[in-house]
Amino acid sequence: MKNAVKNTDREIWRLKPDDYYSPSIHVTENNDIGIKVGGYVLVAPVKEWFKAGERVFTVNEKLPNWQVKLAYWLMKWK
């Protein structure tokens, strides 16, 4: 096979061990974090994962009222 490549990712967590379809977290060769759920993988540097978490899971009460309401509504779904 001409397109075969070596998998250099290091798996650090899997919901169901030995079930390669279950959600998992891995570290890439470039030290980025990959999260796989439902057959899709999102890969980003650790700082970007943190920034995304801050945007979704924290509410800044100094934001305009509609943004605070939206942030609380989004947090219901986590």
PyMOL Python script that loads the backbone (N, CA, C, O; Angstrom):
from pymol import cmd

cmd.read_pdbstr("""\
ATOM      1  N   MET A   1       0.844  -1.178   0.000  1.00  0.00           N
ATOM      2  CA  MET A   1       0.000   0.000   0.000  1.00  0.00           C
ATOM      3  C   MET A   1       0.890   1.242   0.000  1.00  0.00           C
ATOM      4  O   MET A   1       1.703   1.408   0.909  1.00  0.00           O
ATOM      5  N   LYS A   2       0.759   2.094  -0.974  1.00  0.00           N
ATOM      6  CA  LYS A   2       1.620   3.262  -1.100  1.00  0.00           C
ATOM      7  C   LYS A   2       1.234   4.379  -0.143  1.00  0.00           C
ATOM      8  O   LYS A   2       2.091   5.194   0.200  1.00  0.00           O
ATOM      9  N   ASN A   3      -0.015   4.455   0.302  1.00  0.00           N
ATOM     10  CA  ASN A   3      -0.479   5.550   1.139  1.00  0.00           C
ATOM     11  C   ASN A   3      -0.400   5.245   2.625  1.00  0.00           C
ATOM     12  O   ASN A   3      -0.795   6.086   3.433  1.00  0.00           O
ATOM     13  N   ALA A   4       0.079   4.111   3.009  1.00  0.00           N
ATOM     14  CA  ALA A   4       0.136   3.747   4.425  1.00  0.00           C
ATOM     15  C   ALA A   4       1.157   4.626   5.152  1.00  0.00           C
ATOM     16  O   ALA A   4       2.249   4.884   4.645  1.00  0.00           O
ATOM     17  N   VAL A   5       0.779   5.076   6.344  1.00  0.00           N
ATOM     18  CA  VAL A   5       1.679   5.870   7.166  1.00  0.00           C
ATOM     19  C   VAL A   5       1.644   5.332   8.593  1.00  0.00           C
ATOM     20  O   VAL A   5       0.671   4.702   9.006  1.00  0.00           O
ATOM     21  N   LYS A   6       2.698   5.583   9.327  1.00  0.00           N
ATOM     22  CA  LYS A   6       2.777   5.142  10.713  1.00  0.00           C
ATOM     23  C   LYS A   6       1.962   6.094  11.588  1.00  0.00           C
ATOM     24  O   LYS A   6       2.072   7.313  11.462  1.00  0.00           O
ATOM     25  N   ASN A   7       1.145   5.527  12.474  1.00  0.00           N
ATOM     26  CA  ASN A   7       0.367   6.334  13.412  1.00  0.00           C
ATOM     27  C   ASN A   7       1.283   6.733  14.563  1.00  0.00           C
ATOM     28  O   ASN A   7       1.768   5.881  15.307  1.00  0.00           O
ATOM     29  N   THR A   8       1.513   8.036  14.704  1.00  0.00           N
ATOM     30  CA  THR A   8       2.413   8.531  15.753  1.00  0.00           C
ATOM     31  C   THR A   8       1.641   9.109  16.942  1.00  0.00           C
ATOM     32  O   THR A   8       2.250   9.614  17.884  1.00  0.00           O
ATOM     33  N   ASP A   9       0.305   9.038  16.906  1.00  0.00           N
ATOM     34  CA  ASP A   9      -0.499   9.556  18.013  1.00  0.00           C
ATOM     35  C   ASP A   9      -0.332   8.663  19.247  1.00  0.00           C
ATOM     36  O   ASP A   9      -0.166   7.448  19.141  1.00  0.00           O
ATOM     37  N   ARG A  10      -0.382   9.307  20.427  1.00  0.00           N
ATOM     38  CA  ARG A  10      -0.311   8.572  21.698  1.00  0.00           C
ATOM     39  C   ARG A  10      -1.662   8.694  22.384  1.00  0.00           C
ATOM     40  O   ARG A  10      -2.044   9.771  22.842  1.00  0.00           O
ATOM     41  N   GLU A  11      -2.370   7.596  22.448  1.00  0.00           N
ATOM     42  CA  GLU A  11      -3.675   7.623  23.105  1.00  0.00           C
ATOM     43  C   GLU A  11      -3.492   7.775  24.610  1.00  0.00           C
ATOM     44  O   GLU A  11      -2.662   7.096  25.214  1.00  0.00           O
ATOM     45  N   ILE A  12      -4.277   8.675  25.214  1.00  0.00           N
ATOM     46  CA  ILE A  12      -4.168   8.872  26.659  1.00  0.00           C
ATOM     47  C   ILE A  12      -5.454   8.509  27.392  1.00  0.00           C
ATOM     48  O   ILE A  12      -5.450   8.401  28.618  1.00  0.00           O
ATOM     49  N   TRP A  13      -6.567   8.316  26.657  1.00  0.00           N
ATOM     50  CA  TRP A  13      -7.820   7.935  27.299  1.00  0.00           C
ATOM     51  C   TRP A  13      -8.771   7.383  26.253  1.00  0.00           C
ATOM     52  O   TRP A  13      -8.820   7.869  25.123  1.00  0.00           O
ATOM     53  N   ARG A  14      -9.532   6.354  26.642  1.00  0.00           N
ATOM     54  CA  ARG A  14     -10.585   5.797  25.791  1.00  0.00           C
ATOM     55  C   ARG A  14     -11.725   5.376  26.699  1.00  0.00           C
ATOM     56  O   ARG A  14     -11.501   4.721  27.716  1.00  0.00           O
ATOM     57  N   LEU A  15     -12.945   5.747  26.340  1.00  0.00           N
ATOM     58  CA  LEU A  15     -14.106   5.443  27.169  1.00  0.00           C
ATOM     59  C   LEU A  15     -14.258   3.945  27.398  1.00  0.00           C
ATOM     60  O   LEU A  15     -14.450   3.506  28.531  1.00  0.00           O
ATOM     61  N   LYS A  16     -14.172   3.157  26.325  1.00  0.00           N
ATOM     62  CA  LYS A  16     -14.282   1.701  26.419  1.00  0.00           C
ATOM     63  C   LYS A  16     -13.003   1.095  25.860  1.00  0.00           C
ATOM     64  O   LYS A  16     -12.811   1.074  24.644  1.00  0.00           O
ATOM     65  N   PRO A  17     -12.125   0.602  26.730  1.00  0.00           N
ATOM     66  CA  PRO A  17     -10.861   0.016  26.244  1.00  0.00           C
ATOM     67  C   PRO A  17     -11.112  -1.031  25.151  1.00  0.00           C
ATOM     68  O   PRO A  17     -12.059  -1.814  25.228  1.00  0.00           O
ATOM     69  N   ASP A  18     -10.269  -1.026  24.165  1.00  0.00           N
ATOM     70  CA  ASP A  18     -10.312  -1.961  23.028  1.00  0.00           C
ATOM     71  C   ASP A  18     -11.508  -1.767  22.096  1.00  0.00           C
ATOM     72  O   ASP A  18     -11.681  -2.554  21.166  1.00  0.00           O
ATOM     73  N   ASP A  19     -12.329  -0.756  22.311  1.00  0.00           N
ATOM     74  CA  ASP A  19     -13.422  -0.436  21.403  1.00  0.00           C
ATOM     75  C   ASP A  19     -12.991   0.804  20.628  1.00  0.00           C
ATOM     76  O   ASP A  19     -13.096   1.925  21.126  1.00  0.00           O
ATOM     77  N   TYR A  20     -12.505   0.595  19.407  1.00  0.00           N
ATOM     78  CA  TYR A  20     -11.925   1.693  18.649  1.00  0.00           C
ATOM     79  C   TYR A  20     -12.956   2.658  18.074  1.00  0.00           C
ATOM     80  O   TYR A  20     -12.596   3.627  17.406  1.00  0.00           O
ATOM     81  N   TYR A  21     -14.234   2.397  18.330  1.00  0.00           N
ATOM     82  CA  TYR A  21     -15.285   3.326  17.927  1.00  0.00           C
ATOM     83  C   TYR A  21     -15.721   4.214  19.089  1.00  0.00           C
ATOM     84  O   TYR A  21     -16.496   5.149  18.890  1.00  0.00           O
ATOM     85  N   SER A  22     -15.239   3.938  20.292  1.00  0.00           N
ATOM     86  CA  SER A  22     -15.658   4.726  21.457  1.00  0.00           C
ATOM     87  C   SER A  22     -14.869   6.039  21.532  1.00  0.00           C
ATOM     88  O   SER A  22     -13.770   6.140  20.987  1.00  0.00           O
ATOM     89  N   PRO A  23     -15.441   7.047  22.213  1.00  0.00           N
ATOM     90  CA  PRO A  23     -14.749   8.333  22.352  1.00  0.00           C
ATOM     91  C   PRO A  23     -13.346   8.163  22.946  1.00  0.00           C
ATOM     92  O   PRO A  23     -13.118   7.319  23.813  1.00  0.00           O
ATOM     93  N   SER A  24     -12.414   8.989  22.455  1.00  0.00           N
ATOM     94  CA  SER A  24     -11.035   8.876  22.936  1.00  0.00           C
ATOM     95  C   SER A  24     -10.312  10.215  22.849  1.00  0.00           C
ATOM     96  O   SER A  24     -10.750  11.139  22.164  1.00  0.00           O
ATOM     97  N   ILE A  25      -9.202  10.290  23.559  1.00  0.00           N
ATOM     98  CA  ILE A  25      -8.332  11.468  23.545  1.00  0.00           C
ATOM     99  C   ILE A  25      -6.921  10.997  23.241  1.00  0.00           C
ATOM    100  O   ILE A  25      -6.461   9.990  23.780  1.00  0.00           O
ATOM    101  N   HIS A  26      -6.236  11.735  22.372  1.00  0.00           N
ATOM    102  CA  HIS A  26      -4.854  11.373  22.038  1.00  0.00           C
ATOM    103  C   HIS A  26      -3.990  12.619  21.908  1.00  0.00           C
ATOM    104  O   HIS A  26      -4.494  13.734  21.771  1.00  0.00           O
ATOM    105  N   VAL A  27      -2.685  12.409  21.952  1.00  0.00           N
ATOM    106  CA  VAL A  27      -1.712  13.479  21.746  1.00  0.00           C
ATOM    107  C   VAL A  27      -1.019  13.194  20.420  1.00  0.00           C
ATOM    108  O   VAL A  27      -0.559  12.078  20.178  1.00  0.00           O
ATOM    109  N   THR A  28      -0.948  14.204  19.569  1.00  0.00           N
ATOM    110  CA  THR A  28      -0.331  14.016  18.258  1.00  0.00           C
ATOM    111  C   THR A  28       1.192  14.136  18.339  1.00  0.00           C
ATOM    112  O   THR A  28       1.751  14.480  19.380  1.00  0.00           O
ATOM    113  N   GLU A  29       1.827  13.851  17.241  1.00  0.00           N
ATOM    114  CA  GLU A  29       3.284  13.974  17.131  1.00  0.00           C
ATOM    115  C   GLU A  29       3.746  15.405  17.443  1.00  0.00           C
ATOM    116  O   GLU A  29       4.847  15.607  17.955  1.00  0.00           O
ATOM    117  N   ASN A  30       2.897  16.395  17.132  1.00  0.00           N
ATOM    118  CA  ASN A  30       3.229  17.805  17.378  1.00  0.00           C
ATOM    119  C   ASN A  30       2.765  18.281  18.749  1.00  0.00           C
ATOM    120  O   ASN A  30       2.774  19.481  19.022  1.00  0.00           O
ATOM    121  N   ASN A  31       2.359  17.351  19.616  1.00  0.00           N
ATOM    122  CA  ASN A  31       1.872  17.649  20.974  1.00  0.00           C
ATOM    123  C   ASN A  31       0.560  18.411  20.998  1.00  0.00           C
ATOM    124  O   ASN A  31       0.283  19.123  21.963  1.00  0.00           O
ATOM    125  N   ASP A  32      -0.252  18.279  19.963  1.00  0.00           N
ATOM    126  CA  ASP A  32      -1.608  18.804  19.972  1.00  0.00           C
ATOM    127  C   ASP A  32      -2.514  17.738  20.585  1.00  0.00           C
ATOM    128  O   ASP A  32      -2.148  16.564  20.646  1.00  0.00           O
ATOM    129  N   ILE A  33      -3.700  18.155  21.037  1.00  0.00           N
ATOM    130  CA  ILE A  33      -4.646  17.222  21.630  1.00  0.00           C
ATOM    131  C   ILE A  33      -5.742  16.930  20.615  1.00  0.00           C
ATOM    132  O   ILE A  33      -6.317  17.849  20.030  1.00  0.00           O
ATOM    133  N   GLY A  34      -6.027  15.652  20.408  1.00  0.00           N
ATOM    134  CA  GLY A  34      -7.105  15.223  19.531  1.00  0.00           C
ATOM    135  C   GLY A  34      -8.192  14.564  20.352  1.00  0.00           C
ATOM    136  O   GLY A  34      -7.909  13.724  21.206  1.00  0.00           O
ATOM    137  N   ILE A  35      -9.435  14.942  20.099  1.00  0.00           N
ATOM    138  CA  ILE A  35     -10.574  14.336  20.780  1.00  0.00           C
ATOM    139  C   ILE A  35     -11.488  13.756  19.712  1.00  0.00           C
ATOM    140  O   ILE A  35     -11.918  14.456  18.796  1.00  0.00           O
ATOM    141  N   LYS A  36     -11.782  12.450  19.844  1.00  0.00           N
ATOM    142  CA  LYS A  36     -12.618  11.764  18.860  1.00  0.00           C
ATOM    143  C   LYS A  36     -13.941  11.376  19.505  1.00  0.00           C
ATOM    144  O   LYS A  36     -13.964  10.749  20.564  1.00  0.00           O
ATOM    145  N   VAL A  37     -15.043  11.754  18.860  1.00  0.00           N
ATOM    146  CA  VAL A  37     -16.377  11.363  19.296  1.00  0.00           C
ATOM    147  C   VAL A  37     -17.217  11.117  18.055  1.00  0.00           C
ATOM    148  O   VAL A  37     -17.268  11.958  17.158  1.00  0.00           O
ATOM    149  N   GLY A  38     -17.873   9.972  18.002  1.00  0.00           N
ATOM    150  CA  GLY A  38     -18.769   9.685  16.885  1.00  0.00           C
ATOM    151  C   GLY A  38     -18.098   9.631  15.528  1.00  0.00           C
ATOM    152  O   GLY A  38     -18.721   9.969  14.522  1.00  0.00           O
ATOM    153  N   GLY A  39     -16.860   9.221  15.476  1.00  0.00           N
ATOM    154  CA  GLY A  39     -16.152   9.106  14.206  1.00  0.00           C
ATOM    155  C   GLY A  39     -15.496  10.384  13.713  1.00  0.00           C
ATOM    156  O   GLY A  39     -14.842  10.374  12.670  1.00  0.00           O
ATOM    157  N   TYR A  40     -15.656  11.484  14.437  1.00  0.00           N
ATOM    158  CA  TYR A  40     -15.026  12.748  14.064  1.00  0.00           C
ATOM    159  C   TYR A  40     -13.949  13.094  15.076  1.00  0.00           C
ATOM    160  O   TYR A  40     -14.100  12.826  16.268  1.00  0.00           O
ATOM    161  N   VAL A  41     -12.855  13.694  14.598  1.00  0.00           N
ATOM    162  CA  VAL A  41     -11.750  14.069  15.468  1.00  0.00           C
ATOM    163  C   VAL A  41     -11.503  15.573  15.350  1.00  0.00           C
ATOM    164  O   VAL A  41     -11.404  16.112  14.248  1.00  0.00           O
ATOM    165  N   LEU A  42     -11.405  16.236  16.492  1.00  0.00           N
ATOM    166  CA  LEU A  42     -10.986  17.632  16.531  1.00  0.00           C
ATOM    167  C   LEU A  42      -9.586  17.662  17.124  1.00  0.00           C
ATOM    168  O   LEU A  42      -9.343  17.073  18.176  1.00  0.00           O
ATOM    169  N   VAL A  43      -8.667  18.346  16.453  1.00  0.00           N
ATOM    170  CA  VAL A  43      -7.281  18.434  16.911  1.00  0.00           C
ATOM    171  C   VAL A  43      -6.924  19.904  17.049  1.00  0.00           C
ATOM    172  O   VAL A  43      -7.167  20.701  16.142  1.00  0.00           O
ATOM    173  N   ALA A  44      -6.340  20.259  18.201  1.00  0.00           N
ATOM    174  CA  ALA A  44      -5.938  21.644  18.430  1.00  0.00           C
ATOM    175  C   ALA A  44      -4.840  21.669  19.486  1.00  0.00           C
ATOM    176  O   ALA A  44      -4.720  20.731  20.274  1.00  0.00           O
ATOM    177  N   PRO A  45      -4.031  22.739  19.509  1.00  0.00           N
ATOM    178  CA  PRO A  45      -3.045  22.901  20.576  1.00  0.00           C
ATOM    179  C   PRO A  45      -3.755  23.044  21.928  1.00  0.00           C
ATOM    180  O   PRO A  45      -4.906  23.478  21.986  1.00  0.00           O
ATOM    181  N   VAL A  46      -3.078  22.686  22.992  1.00  0.00           N
ATOM    182  CA  VAL A  46      -3.655  22.730  24.343  1.00  0.00           C
ATOM    183  C   VAL A  46      -4.208  24.117  24.665  1.00  0.00           C
ATOM    184  O   VAL A  46      -5.298  24.227  25.227  1.00  0.00           O
ATOM    185  N   LYS A  47      -3.475  25.176  24.318  1.00  0.00           N
ATOM    186  CA  LYS A  47      -3.945  26.532  24.620  1.00  0.00           C
ATOM    187  C   LYS A  47      -5.272  26.836  23.921  1.00  0.00           C
ATOM    188  O   LYS A  47      -6.120  27.530  24.482  1.00  0.00           O
ATOM    189  N   GLU A  48      -5.457  26.327  22.710  1.00  0.00           N
ATOM    190  CA  GLU A  48      -6.706  26.566  21.983  1.00  0.00           C
ATOM    191  C   GLU A  48      -7.862  25.801  22.623  1.00  0.00           C
ATOM    192  O   GLU A  48      -8.982  26.309  22.679  1.00  0.00           O
ATOM    193  N   TRP A  49      -7.598  24.571  23.113  1.00  0.00           N
ATOM    194  CA  TRP A  49      -8.645  23.831  23.841  1.00  0.00           C
ATOM    195  C   TRP A  49      -9.051  24.618  25.081  1.00  0.00           C
ATOM    196  O   TRP A  49     -10.237  24.702  25.400  1.00  0.00           O
ATOM    197  N   PHE A  50      -8.086  25.189  25.776  1.00  0.00           N
ATOM    198  CA  PHE A  50      -8.377  25.959  26.979  1.00  0.00           C
ATOM    199  C   PHE A  50      -9.219  27.185  26.656  1.00  0.00           C
ATOM    200  O   PHE A  50     -10.202  27.474  27.339  1.00  0.00           O
ATOM    201  N   LYS A  51      -8.818  27.914  25.592  1.00  0.00           N
ATOM    202  CA  LYS A  51      -9.578  29.100  25.190  1.00  0.00           C
ATOM    203  C   LYS A  51     -11.016  28.722  24.827  1.00  0.00           C
ATOM    204  O   LYS A  51     -11.954  29.431  25.191  1.00  0.00           O
ATOM    205  N   ALA A  52     -11.187  27.619  24.117  1.00  0.00           N
ATOM    206  CA  ALA A  52     -12.536  27.174  23.742  1.00  0.00           C
ATOM    207  C   ALA A  52     -13.349  26.849  24.982  1.00  0.00           C
ATOM    208  O   ALA A  52     -14.526  27.200  25.063  1.00  0.00           O
ATOM    209  N   GLY A  53     -12.739  26.189  25.941  1.00  0.00           N
ATOM    210  CA  GLY A  53     -13.429  25.871  27.184  1.00  0.00           C
ATOM    211  C   GLY A  53     -13.817  27.118  27.950  1.00  0.00           C
ATOM    212  O   GLY A  53     -14.907  27.196  28.517  1.00  0.00           O
ATOM    213  N   GLU A  54     -12.931  28.085  27.966  1.00  0.00           N
ATOM    214  CA  GLU A  54     -13.248  29.349  28.650  1.00  0.00           C
ATOM    215  C   GLU A  54     -14.459  30.027  28.018  1.00  0.00           C
ATOM    216  O   GLU A  54     -15.327  30.543  28.722  1.00  0.00           O
ATOM    217  N   ARG A  55     -14.512  30.025  26.682  1.00  0.00           N
ATOM    218  CA  ARG A  55     -15.623  30.679  25.987  1.00  0.00           C
ATOM    219  C   ARG A  55     -16.949  29.970  26.251  1.00  0.00           C
ATOM    220  O   ARG A  55     -17.992  30.616  26.344  1.00  0.00           O
ATOM    221  N   VAL A  56     -16.911  28.651  26.372  1.00  0.00           N
ATOM    222  CA  VAL A  56     -18.143  27.885  26.514  1.00  0.00           C
ATOM    223  C   VAL A  56     -18.567  27.722  27.969  1.00  0.00           C
ATOM    224  O   VAL A  56     -19.760  27.782  28.266  1.00  0.00           O
ATOM    225  N   PHE A  57     -17.632  27.521  28.871  1.00  0.00           N
ATOM    226  CA  PHE A  57     -17.982  27.124  30.228  1.00  0.00           C
ATOM    227  C   PHE A  57     -17.850  28.215  31.282  1.00  0.00           C
ATOM    228  O   PHE A  57     -18.012  27.938  32.471  1.00  0.00           O
ATOM    229  N   THR A  58     -17.562  29.439  30.880  1.00  0.00           N
ATOM    230  CA  THR A  58     -17.524  30.528  31.850  1.00  0.00           C
ATOM    231  C   THR A  58     -18.449  31.632  31.385  1.00  0.00           C
ATOM    232  O   THR A  58     -18.677  31.808  30.188  1.00  0.00           O
ATOM    233  N   VAL A  59     -18.969  32.359  32.323  1.00  0.00           N
ATOM    234  CA  VAL A  59     -19.869  33.464  32.009  1.00  0.00           C
ATOM    235  C   VAL A  59     -19.277  34.729  32.597  1.00  0.00           C
ATOM    236  O   VAL A  59     -19.039  34.818  33.801  1.00  0.00           O
ATOM    237  N   ASN A  60     -19.047  35.689  31.749  1.00  0.00           N
ATOM    238  CA  ASN A  60     -18.543  36.986  32.181  1.00  0.00           C
ATOM    239  C   ASN A  60     -19.742  37.900  32.393  1.00  0.00           C
ATOM    240  O   ASN A  60     -20.386  38.323  31.433  1.00  0.00           O
ATOM    241  N   GLU A  61     -20.036  38.198  33.638  1.00  0.00           N
ATOM    242  CA  GLU A  61     -21.208  39.010  33.968  1.00  0.00           C
ATOM    243  C   GLU A  61     -21.115  40.430  33.408  1.00  0.00           C
ATOM    244  O   GLU A  61     -22.118  41.144  33.406  1.00  0.00           O
ATOM    245  N   LYS A  62     -19.946  40.862  32.935  1.00  0.00           N
ATOM    246  CA  LYS A  62     -19.792  42.209  32.388  1.00  0.00           C
ATOM    247  C   LYS A  62     -20.179  42.280  30.910  1.00  0.00           C
ATOM    248  O   LYS A  62     -20.189  43.360  30.320  1.00  0.00           O
ATOM    249  N   LEU A  63     -20.497  41.132  30.315  1.00  0.00           N
ATOM    250  CA  LEU A  63     -20.922  41.128  28.915  1.00  0.00           C
ATOM    251  C   LEU A  63     -22.300  41.773  28.787  1.00  0.00           C
ATOM    252  O   LEU A  63     -23.028  41.895  29.772  1.00  0.00           O
ATOM    253  N   PRO A  64     -22.653  42.185  27.570  1.00  0.00           N
ATOM    254  CA  PRO A  64     -24.018  42.671  27.363  1.00  0.00           C
ATOM    255  C   PRO A  64     -25.030  41.591  27.765  1.00  0.00           C
ATOM    256  O   PRO A  64     -24.729  40.402  27.663  1.00  0.00           O
ATOM    257  N   ASN A  65     -26.202  41.981  28.211  1.00  0.00           N
ATOM    258  CA  ASN A  65     -27.203  41.075  28.756  1.00  0.00           C
ATOM    259  C   ASN A  65     -27.503  39.891  27.838  1.00  0.00           C
ATOM    260  O   ASN A  65     -27.614  38.763  28.319  1.00  0.00           O
ATOM    261  N   TRP A  66     -27.638  40.116  26.531  1.00  0.00           N
ATOM    262  CA  TRP A  66     -27.970  39.024  25.626  1.00  0.00           C
ATOM    263  C   TRP A  66     -26.853  37.978  25.587  1.00  0.00           C
ATOM    264  O   TRP A  66     -27.130  36.787  25.447  1.00  0.00           O
ATOM    265  N   GLN A  67     -25.588  38.413  25.709  1.00  0.00           N
ATOM    266  CA  GLN A  67     -24.484  37.464  25.682  1.00  0.00           C
ATOM    267  C   GLN A  67     -24.442  36.631  26.965  1.00  0.00           C
ATOM    268  O   GLN A  67     -24.112  35.445  26.927  1.00  0.00           O
ATOM    269  N   VAL A  68     -24.774  37.247  28.096  1.00  0.00           N
ATOM    270  CA  VAL A  68     -24.834  36.505  29.360  1.00  0.00           C
ATOM    271  C   VAL A  68     -25.934  35.449  29.281  1.00  0.00           C
ATOM    272  O   VAL A  68     -25.725  34.302  29.676  1.00  0.00           O
ATOM    273  N   LYS A  69     -27.105  35.835  28.770  1.00  0.00           N
ATOM    274  CA  LYS A  69     -28.210  34.882  28.633  1.00  0.00           C
ATOM    275  C   LYS A  69     -27.830  33.736  27.700  1.00  0.00           C
ATOM    276  O   LYS A  69     -28.130  32.576  27.982  1.00  0.00           O
ATOM    277  N   LEU A  70     -27.168  34.063  26.590  1.00  0.00           N
ATOM    278  CA  LEU A  70     -26.730  33.028  25.658  1.00  0.00           C
ATOM    279  C   LEU A  70     -25.729  32.091  26.317  1.00  0.00           C
ATOM    280  O   LEU A  70     -25.819  30.875  26.146  1.00  0.00           O
ATOM    281  N   ALA A  71     -24.776  32.637  27.067  1.00  0.00           N
ATOM    282  CA  ALA A  71     -23.777  31.804  27.734  1.00  0.00           C
ATOM    283  C   ALA A  71     -24.441  30.855  28.734  1.00  0.00           C
ATOM    284  O   ALA A  71     -24.084  29.678  28.795  1.00  0.00           O
ATOM    285  N   TYR A  72     -25.400  31.352  29.519  1.00  0.00           N
ATOM    286  CA  TYR A  72     -26.108  30.472  30.447  1.00  0.00           C
ATOM    287  C   TYR A  72     -26.910  29.416  29.713  1.00  0.00           C
ATOM    288  O   TYR A  72     -26.964  28.267  30.150  1.00  0.00           O
ATOM    289  N   TRP A  73     -27.535  29.786  28.604  1.00  0.00           N
ATOM    290  CA  TRP A  73     -28.295  28.812  27.817  1.00  0.00           C
ATOM    291  C   TRP A  73     -27.365  27.717  27.280  1.00  0.00           C
ATOM    292  O   TRP A  73     -27.707  26.536  27.333  1.00  0.00           O
ATOM    293  N   LEU A  74     -26.197  28.102  26.766  1.00  0.00           N
ATOM    294  CA  LEU A  74     -25.238  27.123  26.253  1.00  0.00           C
ATOM    295  C   LEU A  74     -24.750  26.192  27.353  1.00  0.00           C
ATOM    296  O   LEU A  74     -24.533  25.005  27.113  1.00  0.00           O
ATOM    297  N   MET A  75     -24.576  26.720  28.545  1.00  0.00           N
ATOM    298  CA  MET A  75     -24.074  25.902  29.658  1.00  0.00           C
ATOM    299  C   MET A  75     -25.087  24.831  30.067  1.00  0.00           C
ATOM    300  O   MET A  75     -24.698  23.807  30.630  1.00  0.00           O
ATOM    301  N   LYS A  76     -26.380  25.047  29.793  1.00  0.00           N
ATOM    302  CA  LYS A  76     -27.382  24.023  30.087  1.00  0.00           C
ATOM    303  C   LYS A  76     -27.099  22.735  29.316  1.00  0.00           C
ATOM    304  O   LYS A  76     -27.441  21.642  29.768  1.00  0.00           O
ATOM    305  N   TRP A  77     -26.478  22.874  28.160  1.00  0.00           N
ATOM    306  CA  TRP A  77     -26.302  21.738  27.258  1.00  0.00           C
ATOM    307  C   TRP A  77     -25.004  20.986  27.459  1.00  0.00           C
ATOM    308  O   TRP A  77     -24.740  20.017  26.747  1.00  0.00           O
ATOM    309  N   LYS A  78     -24.186  21.408  28.414  1.00  0.00           N
ATOM    310  CA  LYS A  78     -22.899  20.710  28.571  1.00  0.00           C
ATOM    311  C   LYS A  78     -23.061  19.372  29.246  1.00  0.00           C
ATOM    312  O   LYS A  78     -22.077  18.662  29.452  1.00  0.00           O
TER     313      LYS A  78
END
""", "prot")
cmd.dss("prot")
cmd.show_as("cartoon", "prot")
cmd.util.cbc("prot")
cmd.orient("prot")
